[in-house]
Amino acid sequence: MAATGYATSSQVTGFVYASDMADPTPITLTTAVEDMITAYNDAAGRPSPDYIELGTGDLGGKTLLPGLYKWTSSVTAPEDFTISGGENDVWIFQISGDLSLSSAVKITLSWGTQAKNIFWQVAGAVELGATSHFEGVIICQTGITLLTGATMNGRALAQTAVVLDSNVVSEP
């Protein structure tokens, strides 16, 4: 499979790529990683947050409106929460620590909100609990883990590893 530049799997819709596959895959992957780092730095460097330390990092039960959010510690979601706005609105979440959703927690989008416009810039690790549901694009400096049965409407981009266990990840 390395000769083709990609592999296939019954568990993946599309192709699987690795750095040791045939050209141009290694160059393409390097470019993708560099683009992710650029996006991470752009999101992390946004000044003048609209919301600072909202809920001291506890998103449970909240409704998050469009804007720039900043936390200097970890963020948790022990219960469901909503992201609400128009189809062209944007959310950027700057998180200096970890991001974790408890098991079975669901993020709900309302009023036309689109997952492709939600960006989670996380300096620490991300863990999505078993059977939880996540919305948005995670750009993580470390690793992302989706526990058994967690689902995601978005993208999981990490500088180290994305660990999956019987998950469904849909492109927004």
Secondary structure, DSSP 4 states (H G I P E B T S, - for coil): -GGGT-B--TT-SS-B--TTSSTTHHHHHHHHHHHHHHHHHHHHT--S-SEESGGGGB-TT-EEPSEEEEESS-EEESS-EEEE--TT--EEEEESS-EEE-TT-BEEEETT--GGGEEEEESS-EEEPTT-EEEEEEEESS-EEE-TT-EEEEEEEESS-EE-SS-EEE--
